[in-house]
Amino acid sequence: GEDTLIVIGSSQLYNATTSMYVATVVVQLWDVSNTSAPVLDKMIQLEGQYATARLLNGRVYIVTRMVPQWTYLNRKKTLGRCAPLFRDMTAAAARTAQTRAMEPLLP
């Protein structure tokens, strides 16, 4: 709604399984109905790099690009599982930095 501020940024996560850093796009939804005390409602993290975003008919569309870690996937014989990872955190988890593992975007 009109009282929601969307902040798009980037981050990196270290993947201990692959011993590689993973680029991520971080999307934060802030309730700014009280401009003196904005509240973080939700945070979404997507594997990949930010490309562009558009607001269309009240919806935000974010385009990212992701390059699969082919060397690791080939070594583990999992080339078919190269969908980007994501993490969708509730407001409480996002505010207290309680995180959970990133999951495949597609099963």
C-alpha positions in Angstrom: 0.0 0.0 0.0 0.9 3.7 0.2 2.4 3.2 3.6 4.9 0.6 2.4 8.5 1.4 1.5 10.4 -1.1 -0.6 14.2 -1.2 -0.2 16.2 -3.2 -2.7 19.9 -3.9 -2.0 22.5 -6.5 -2.4 24.5 -8.8 -0.1 26.8 -11.8 -0.2 26.6 -15.0 1.7 29.3 -17.5 2.3 28.2 -21.0 1.3 30.1 -23.4 3.4 29.0 -26.4 1.3 30.6 -25.0 -1.9 33.3 -22.8 -0.2 32.1 -20.0 -2.4 30.4 -16.6 -1.8 26.9 -16.3 -3.2 25.6 -12.9 -4.4 22.1 -12.1 -3.2 19.4 -9.5 -3.7 17.7 -8.3 -0.5 14.2 -6.9 -0.6 12.9 -5.2 2.6 9.3 -4.1 3.1 8.9 -1.3 5.6 5.7 0.0 7.2 6.1 3.8 7.1 2.6 4.7 8.3 4.5 6.4 11.2 7.3 8.1 9.5 9.0 8.8 12.9 9.3 5.1 13.6 9.3 2.9 10.4 8.9 -0.9 11.1 10.5 -3.7 9.1 7.6 -6.0 8.0 9.4 -8.5 5.9 12.6 -9.4 4.2 13.2 -11.5 1.2 16.6 -12.7 -0.1 17.1 -14.1 -3.6 20.3 -15.7 -4.9 21.6 -13.6 -7.8 22.3 -10.0 -8.8 19.9 -7.2 -9.1 19.1 -6.2 -12.7 16.0 -4.0 -12.6 12.6 -3.4 -11.0 9.3 -1.9 -12.0 6.1 -0.9 -10.2 3.2 -1.9 -12.3 -0.5 -1.8 -11.2 0.5 -1.7 -7.5 2.9 -4.7 -7.8 6.7 -4.6 -7.7 8.5 -6.8 -10.2 12.2 -7.5 -9.5 14.4 -9.0 -12.2 17.6 -10.7 -11.0 20.2 -12.7 -12.8 22.0 -15.8 -11.4 24.9 -17.8 -12.7 24.8 -21.4 -11.4 27.9 -22.7 -9.7 28.5 -25.2 -12.4 31.7 -26.6 -11.0 30.1 -27.5 -7.7 26.9 -28.8 -9.3 28.8 -31.0 -11.8 31.0 -32.4 -9.0 27.9 -33.4 -7.0 26.0 -34.7 -10.1 23.2 -32.2 -9.4 23.3 -30.2 -12.6 19.5 -30.4 -12.8 19.1 -28.5 -9.5 20.4 -25.0 -10.5 17.3 -23.0 -9.6 18.1 -19.9 -7.5 17.9 -20.0 -3.8 15.6 -17.8 -1.7 14.8 -17.0 1.9 11.5 -15.3 3.0 11.7 -14.1 6.6 8.9 -12.8 8.7 9.0 -9.4 10.3 10.1 -10.8 13.7 12.9 -13.0 12.2 14.1 -10.1 9.9 14.3 -7.7 12.8 16.1 -10.0 15.1 18.4 -11.5 12.4 17.0 -15.0 13.0 17.8 -16.6 9.7 17.0 -19.9 8.2 18.8 -21.7 5.3 18.1 -20.5 1.8 15.9 -23.0 -0.1 15.6 -23.8 -3.9 13.1 -21.4 -5.5 11.7 -24.3 -7.5 11.3 -27.9 -6.1 
